[in-house]
């Protein structure tokens, strides 16, 4: 394993980068992204990853077991969906009428039930320590896909998932490929720092912003060396455009959406995050992670699910149906998953504990066959009995959809070649 502990000067520089609107050393970011971009065949222009941090109970949502034992059955009845023969938990009536637009995978499986390690595993596709040894799919996408416009290629709403270390999401790729944290779009008068202009930009203010960018990038040059500042003027200009761009301000302008549509998504952090994600991919963002935490229901699971599942049901169904109506699913891959499932047994605190051997995932768009079910679990939802899908398989499929070779070798800071993924396959069953 390569050393993730960067030298102090570099790590101090990464922190200083927070002063600029999009992170650190913007010209260097843009330059490297442009160099990484290639003429690749892509089934998806963008990916939206809905991350259900903590672990969604598959028993009570997407893989109910009405014929199982009492614990596996849980509290809730099942309801039919618009896919013949498919049932879901009763707390998901809107998704029940949306299942014909998604592919349900009931066979997500791995063997690690620790939040930190499992989160980094499923987010990157590579197993490592709890400290985030491998870059997340979004960071790889930012590194490999290039920079298509004036928006950052990788955005997290409201922020990165929990259970991640300081550079856990970009790992050895460095802070330049970290996500841009959008904040909570459900906040009143939501604005993104340094993107929404509260006052007109005068020549003086514009000069000050350009000066700030030059100062930050100057520090980058001292820390990283002159070999990374070729074509500096071109990318300095692009970095300034990002800060001042009307397109960037427009992408985050939630108040431009119709009230009825915002209500359809739900006036919650999750619902409005889904709506913002749709806006961002419309404006060319390559990878959006929607972080929905709080699914770790070790106790009082019924209270937790009755609070959270209707929110997910409303927001995710609205996202799928809205994107379908706009034609955005043609070239956007949407994935919903957590780090694992929950136990088939209710514990003494009326909760379900971590369960890595079985979990449910949702896929939609970018050629994925809608209305399909992949894989299965046994009568109690305990073990996968058909077509297990591993974290590396999910990551392989996501990266491949973006035209990124999952076996490509990247370079660590010390020059060591490392494959993006060392195992995994494209989940062909999604497409046929």
C-alpha positions as CSV (number, residue, x, y, z in Angstrom):
1,X,0.0,0.0,0.0
2,X,1.4,3.4,-0.9
3,X,1.8,6.2,1.6
4,X,-1.3,8.4,2.0
5,X,0.4,10.7,4.4
6,X,1.4,13.6,2.2
7,X,4.1,16.0,3.3
8,X,3.0,18.8,5.5
9,X,3.6,21.5,2.9
10,X,1.3,19.9,0.4
11,X,-1.4,19.2,3.0
12,X,-1.3,22.8,4.2
13,X,-1.7,23.9,0.6
14,X,-4.7,21.6,0.2
15,X,-6.4,23.3,3.1
16,X,-5.6,26.8,1.8
17,X,-7.4,25.8,-1.4
18,X,-10.7,26.2,0.5
19,X,-10.3,30.0,0.0
20,X,-11.3,29.8,-3.6
21,X,-14.7,29.0,-4.9
22,X,-13.9,25.6,-6.4
23,X,-11.1,24.3,-4.2
24,X,-7.4,24.8,-4.7
25,X,-5.1,25.7,-7.5
26,X,-7.9,26.1,-10.1
27,X,-5.6,26.6,-13.1
28,X,-3.8,23.5,-12.3
29,X,-7.0,21.6,-11.8
30,X,-8.3,22.7,-15.1
31,X,-5.1,22.0,-16.9
32,X,-4.8,18.5,-15.6
33,X,-8.5,17.7,-16.3
34,X,-8.1,18.9,-19.9
35,X,-5.0,16.7,-20.3
36,X,-7.0,13.8,-18.9
37,X,-9.9,14.3,-21.3
38,X,-10.0,12.1,-24.4
39,X,-12.2,11.1,-27.2
40,X,-13.9,8.2,-25.4
41,X,-17.2,6.5,-26.2
42,X,-19.5,7.1,-23.3
43,X,-23.0,5.7,-22.7
44,X,-23.4,8.3,-19.9
45,X,-22.5,11.9,-19.9
46,X,-23.2,12.1,-16.2
47,X,-23.7,10.0,-13.1
48,X,-26.0,10.7,-10.1
49,X,-25.1,8.5,-7.2
50,X,-27.6,8.6,-4.3
51,X,-25.8,7.4,-1.3
52,X,-27.9,6.0,1.6
53,X,-25.3,6.2,4.3
54,X,-25.7,3.8,7.2
55,X,-27.3,1.0,5.3
56,X,-30.9,0.9,4.1
57,X,-33.0,-2.0,5.4
58,X,-33.7,-4.0,2.3
59,X,-36.2,-6.2,4.2
60,X,-38.5,-3.2,4.8
61,X,-38.1,-1.5,1.4
62,X,-37.0,-3.1,-1.8
63,X,-36.7,-6.8,-0.9
64,X,-39.6,-7.6,1.5
65,X,-40.1,-11.2,2.6
66,X,-43.8,-11.7,3.4
67,X,-43.3,-15.5,3.6
68,X,-40.2,-15.2,5.8
69,X,-39.8,-15.5,9.5
70,X,-41.4,-12.8,11.8
71,X,-38.2,-10.8,12.1
72,X,-37.5,-10.8,8.3
73,X,-41.1,-9.8,7.6
74,X,-40.8,-6.9,9.9
75,X,-43.7,-4.6,10.6
76,X,-44.8,-3.5,7.2
77,X,-47.1,-4.9,4.6
78,X,-46.1,-5.1,1.0
79,X,-47.6,-3.4,-2.0
80,X,-47.7,-4.2,-5.7
81,X,-45.8,-2.1,-8.2
82,X,-46.3,-1.3,-11.9
83,X,-43.9,-4.2,-12.7
84,X,-45.9,-7.4,-12.8
85,X,-45.0,-9.7,-9.9
86,X,-42.7,-7.2,-8.1
87,X,-43.6,-6.0,-4.6
88,X,-42.0,-3.4,-2.3
89,X,-42.6,-2.2,1.2
90,X,-45.7,-0.3,1.9
91,X,-43.8,2.9,2.8
92,X,-42.8,3.3,-0.9
93,X,-46.0,3.9,-2.8
94,X,-44.5,6.5,-5.2
95,X,-41.5,4.2,-6.1
96,X,-44.1,1.4,-6.5
97,X,-45.3,3.4,-9.5
98,X,-41.8,4.2,-10.7
99,X,-40.3,0.7,-10.8
100,X,-41.0,0.4,-14.5
101,X,-38.3,3.0,-15.0
102,X,-35.5,1.5,-12.9
103,X,-33.6,-1.8,-12.6
104,X,-33.7,-3.3,-9.1
105,X,-30.6,-5.3,-8.0
106,X,-31.4,-7.5,-5.0
107,X,-28.0,-9.1,-4.7
108,X,-25.5,-6.5,-3.6
109,X,-23.0,-8.4,-1.4
110,X,-19.6,-8.2,0.3
111,X,-18.1,-9.3,3.5
112,X,-17.3,-6.2,5.6
113,X,-19.9,-4.7,8.0
114,X,-17.9,-1.8,9.4
115,X,-19.2,1.6,8.2
116,X,-15.9,3.3,7.5
117,X,-14.3,0.4,5.6
118,X,-17.4,-0.5,3.7
119,X,-18.2,3.1,2.8
120,X,-14.8,3.6,1.2
121,X,-15.1,0.2,-0.5
122,X,-18.4,0.8,-2.2
123,X,-17.6,4.4,-3.1
124,X,-14.3,3.4,-4.7
125,X,-14.7,-0.2,-5.7
126,X,-11.4,-1.2,-4.0
127,X,-11.0,-2.6,-0.6
128,X,-8.7,-0.8,1.8
129,X,-8.5,0.6,5.2
130,X,-11.1,2.8,7.0
131,X,-9.0,5.9,6.0
132,X,-9.9,6.0,2.4
133,X,-6.9,4.5,0.6
134,X,-8.6,4.6,-2.8
135,X,-10.2,7.5,-4.7
136,X,-14.0,7.6,-4.9
137,X,-15.7,7.0,-8.3
138,X,-16.5,10.7,-8.5
139,X,-12.9,11.7,-8.0
140,X,-11.8,9.3,-10.7
141,X,-14.4,10.7,-13.0
142,X,-13.1,14.2,-12.3
143,X,-9.6,13.1,-13.0
144,X,-10.4,11.1,-16.2
145,X,-13.4,12.8,-17.8
146,X,-12.0,16.3,-18.3
147,X,-13.7,19.6,-17.7
148,X,-16.6,20.2,-20.0
149,X,-17.6,23.7,-19.0
150,X,-17.5,26.3,-16.3
151,X,-18.8,24.0,-13.6
152,X,-16.8,21.6,-11.5
153,X,-16.9,18.0,-12.8
154,X,-17.6,16.5,-9.3
155,X,-20.2,17.8,-6.9
156,X,-21.4,16.4,-3.5
157,X,-24.8,17.5,-2.1
158,X,-24.8,18.6,0.7
159,X,-21.3,17.2,1.3
160,X,-19.3,14.0,1.1
161,X,-20.7,10.9,2.8
162,X,-19.8,10.4,6.4
163,X,-17.3,7.7,7.6
164,X,-14.6,9.2,5.4
165,X,-11.2,10.5,6.3
166,X,-9.6,13.9,5.4
167,X,-8.8,13.1,1.8
168,X,-10.8,9.9,1.8
169,X,-12.7,10.7,-1.3
170,X,-9.9,11.7,-3.6
171,X,-7.1,9.8,-1.8
172,X,-3.8,9.7,-3.7
173,X,-5.3,11.8,-6.6
174,X,-5.1,14.8,-4.3
175,X,-7.4,17.6,-3.3
176,X,-7.7,19.0,-6.8
177,X,-10.1,16.1,-7.6
178,X,-12.2,16.4,-4.4
179,X,-15.9,17.1,-4.7
180,X,-17.3,20.6,-4.6
181,X,-19.6,20.7,-1.6
182,X,-22.9,22.3,-2.6
183,X,-24.4,22.7,0.9
184,X,-28.1,22.2,1.8
185,X,-30.3,23.3,-1.1
186,X,-33.3,23.1,1.2
187,X,-32.1,26.1,3.2
188,X,-34.1,29.3,3.0
189,X,-32.6,31.6,0.3
190,X,-30.1,28.9,-0.6
191,X,-26.9,30.2,-2.1
192,X,-23.6,28.6,-2.9
193,X,-20.6,30.5,-1.4
194,X,-18.7,32.4,-4.0
195,X,-21.0,31.4,-6.9
196,X,-24.1,33.4,-6.2
197,X,-23.4,37.1,-6.4
198,X,-25.2,39.2,-3.9
199,X,-23.9,42.4,-5.3
200,X,-22.7,43.4,-8.8
201,X,-19.2,42.5,-9.6
202,X,-17.3,45.7,-10.2
203,X,-13.9,45.9,-11.8
204,X,-12.3,46.2,-8.4
205,X,-14.1,43.1,-7.1
206,X,-13.2,41.2,-10.2
207,X,-9.6,42.1,-9.9
208,X,-9.6,41.1,-6.2
209,X,-11.0,37.6,-7.1
210,X,-8.4,37.2,-9.9
211,X,-5.7,38.2,-7.4
212,X,-6.9,35.6,-4.9
213,X,-6.8,32.9,-7.6
214,X,-3.3,33.9,-8.6
215,X,-2.2,33.9,-5.0
216,X,-3.6,30.4,-4.3
217,X,-2.2,29.0,-7.5
218,X,1.2,30.7,-6.8
219,X,1.3,28.7,-3.6
220,X,0.5,25.6,-5.6
221,X,3.5,26.2,-7.8
222,X,5.8,26.6,-4.9
223,X,4.6,23.4,-3.4
224,X,4.1,21.2,-6.4
225,X,6.8,22.4,-8.8
226,X,6.9,24.1,-12.2
227,X,6.2,20.9,-14.2
228,X,2.5,21.4,-13.3
229,X,2.0,24.9,-14.6
230,X,2.2,24.6,-18.3
231,X,-0.4,26.7,-20.2
232,X,-0.9,28.6,-17.0
233,X,-2.5,31.7,-18.7
234,X,-5.2,29.6,-20.4
235,X,-6.3,27.9,-17.3
236,X,-6.0,30.9,-15.1
237,X,-8.6,32.5,-17.5
238,X,-10.9,29.4,-17.2
239,X,-10.6,29.5,-13.4
240,X,-11.7,33.1,-13.3
241,X,-14.6,32.3,-15.6
242,X,-15.7,29.6,-13.1
243,X,-16.0,32.1,-10.3
244,X,-17.7,34.7,-12.3
245,X,-19.8,32.5,-14.6
246,X,-23.4,33.2,-15.0
247,X,-23.8,29.5,-16.0
248,X,-22.5,28.5,-12.6
249,X,-24.9,30.8,-10.8
250,X,-27.8,29.5,-13.0
251,X,-27.1,25.9,-12.2
252,X,-27.4,26.4,-8.5
253,X,-30.4,28.8,-8.7
254,X,-33.0,26.6,-7.1
255,X,-35.5,29.5,-7.0
256,X,-35.9,29.3,-10.7
257,X,-37.8,26.0,-10.4
258,X,-41.6,26.0,-10.3
259,X,-43.1,25.8,-6.8
260,X,-45.1,22.7,-7.8
261,X,-42.1,20.8,-9.0
262,X,-40.1,21.7,-5.8
263,X,-43.1,20.4,-3.8
264,X,-43.1,17.2,-5.9
265,X,-39.5,16.5,-4.9
266,X,-40.3,17.3,-1.3
267,X,-39.3,20.3,0.8
268,X,-36.5,18.4,2.6
269,X,-32.8,18.3,2.3
270,X,-33.0,15.0,0.4
271,X,-35.8,16.0,-2.0
272,X,-34.2,19.3,-2.9
273,X,-30.8,17.6,-3.3
274,X,-32.3,15.4,-5.9
275,X,-33.7,18.4,-7.7
276,X,-30.3,20.2,-7.6
277,X,-28.6,17.1,-8.9
278,X,-30.9,17.2,-11.9
279,X,-30.1,20.8,-12.5
280,X,-26.4,20.2,-12.3
281,X,-26.3,17.4,-14.8
282,X,-28.4,19.6,-17.1
283,X,-25.6,22.1,-16.9
284,X,-22.9,19.5,-17.7
285,X,-21.6,18.3,-14.3
286,X,-20.1,14.8,-14.8
287,X,-20.6,13.3,-11.4
288,X,-23.0,14.2,-8.6
289,X,-23.2,12.4,-5.2
290,X,-26.3,13.0,-3.2
291,X,-25.5,12.1,0.4
292,X,-28.4,10.9,2.4
293,X,-27.2,9.7,5.8
294,X,-29.0,8.4,8.9
295,X,-30.0,4.9,7.8
296,X,-28.1,3.2,10.6
297,X,-31.1,2.0,12.5
298,X,-29.8,-0.1,15.4
299,X,-32.7,0.9,17.5
300,X,-36.3,2.1,17.0
301,X,-36.1,1.2,13.3
302,X,-39.8,1.7,12.7
303,X,-39.6,5.3,13.9
304,X,-36.5,5.8,11.7
305,X,-38.0,4.3,8.6
306,X,-41.3,6.0,9.0
307,X,-39.4,9.3,9.1
308,X,-37.0,8.6,6.3
309,X,-38.4,6.2,3.8
310,X,-41.3,8.4,2.7
311,X,-38.7,11.2,2.1
312,X,-36.6,8.9,-0.1
313,X,-39.8,7.5,-1.8
314,X,-40.9,11.0,-2.8
315,X,-37.5,12.5,-3.7
316,X,-36.1,9.6,-5.7
317,X,-39.3,8.9,-7.6
318,X,-39.5,12.5,-8.5
319,X,-35.9,12.5,-9.7
320,X,-36.5,9.5,-11.9
321,X,-39.8,10.6,-13.3
322,X,-38.6,14.2,-13.9
323,X,-35.4,13.1,-15.7
324,X,-37.4,10.6,-17.7
325,X,-39.9,13.3,-18.8
326,X,-37.0,15.6,-19.8
327,X,-35.1,12.9,-21.7
328,X,-32.2,13.2,-19.3
329,X,-32.2,9.4,-18.5
330,X,-31.0,8.8,-22.0
331,X,-27.4,9.8,-21.1
332,X,-27.4,9.9,-17.3
333,X,-26.8,6.9,-15.1
334,X,-28.6,7.1,-11.7
335,X,-27.6,4.7,-8.9
336,X,-29.0,4.4,-5.4
337,X,-27.1,2.3,-2.8
338,X,-25.8,2.2,0.8
339,X,-22.7,0.5,2.2
340,X,-24.6,-2.7,3.1
341,X,-28.0,-4.0,4.1
342,X,-29.5,-4.8,7.6
343,X,-29.8,-8.0,9.6
344,X,-32.7,-10.4,9.1
345,X,-33.2,-10.3,12.8
346,X,-34.7,-7.5,15.0
347,X,-32.4,-6.9,17.9
348,X,-33.3,-6.2,21.6
349,X,-33.5,-2.4,20.8
350,X,-36.0,-3.0,18.1
351,X,-33.5,-2.3,15.4
352,X,-31.6,-4.0,12.6
353,X,-27.8,-4.2,12.7
354,X,-25.2,-4.1,9.9
355,X,-25.4,-6.9,7.3
356,X,-22.9,-7.0,4.4
357,X,-24.0,-10.3,2.8
358,X,-27.2,-8.8,1.2
359,X,-28.4,-5.4,0.1
360,X,-30.6,-3.8,-2.6
361,X,-29.5,-1.2,-5.2
362,X,-31.3,0.7,-7.9
363,X,-30.0,1.7,-11.3
364,X,-31.6,3.8,-14.0
365,X,-30.8,5.5,-17.3
366,X,-27.9,5.3,-19.8
367,X,-29.0,2.1,-21.4
368,X,-30.0,0.3,-18.2
369,X,-33.1,-1.9,-18.9
370,X,-36.0,-0.6,-16.9
371,X,-38.5,-2.7,-15.0
372,X,-36.0,-5.5,-14.5
373,X,-35.0,-7.4,-11.3
374,X,-31.4,-8.8,-11.0
375,X,-30.4,-11.3,-8.3
376,X,-32.3,-12.7,-5.3
377,X,-31.9,-13.4,-1.7
378,X,-33.2,-16.4,0.4
379,X,-36.6,-16.5,2.1
380,X,-35.3,-14.4,5.0
381,X,-33.3,-11.9,3.0
382,X,-30.2,-13.2,4.7
383,X,-28.0,-14.5,1.8
384,X,-27.7,-13.8,-1.9
385,X,-28.9,-16.9,-3.8
386,X,-28.5,-15.6,-7.4
387,X,-26.0,-13.3,-9.1
388,X,-24.1,-11.6,-6.3
389,X,-23.0,-8.1,-7.3
390,X,-19.8,-6.9,-5.5
391,X,-18.6,-3.3,-4.9
392,X,-16.0,-3.6,-7.6
393,X,-18.7,-4.7,-10.1
394,X,-20.8,-1.6,-9.3
395,X,-17.8,0.7,-9.6
396,X,-16.6,-1.0,-12.8
397,X,-20.1,-0.5,-14.3
398,X,-20.3,3.2,-13.3
399,X,-16.8,4.1,-14.6
400,X,-17.3,2.1,-17.8
401,X,-20.6,3.9,-18.4
402,X,-18.6,7.2,-18.5
403,X,-16.1,5.8,-21.0
404,X,-13.4,5.3,-18.3
405,X,-11.3,2.2,-18.5
406,X,-11.6,0.7,-15.0
407,X,-8.3,-1.1,-15.5
408,X,-6.3,2.0,-16.4
409,X,-3.2,2.7,-14.4
410,X,-3.0,5.9,-12.5
411,X,0.1,7.3,-10.8
412,X,0.5,7.8,-7.0
413,X,2.5,10.9,-5.9
414,X,5.7,8.9,-5.8
415,X,5.1,7.7,-9.4
416,X,3.9,4.2,-8.7
417,X,1.4,2.8,-11.2
418,X,-1.9,1.7,-9.6
419,X,-5.0,0.3,-11.4
420,X,-8.2,2.2,-10.8
421,X,-9.8,-1.2,-10.1
422,X,-8.0,-4.4,-9.5
423,X,-11.1,-6.6,-9.9
424,X,-14.7,-6.4,-10.9
425,X,-16.8,-6.7,-14.1
426,X,-19.3,-4.7,-16.0
427,X,-22.8,-5.9,-14.8
428,X,-24.0,-6.9,-18.3
429,X,-27.4,-8.0,-16.8
430,X,-28.3,-4.3,-16.4
431,X,-28.3,-3.8,-20.2
432,X,-29.7,-7.0,-21.7
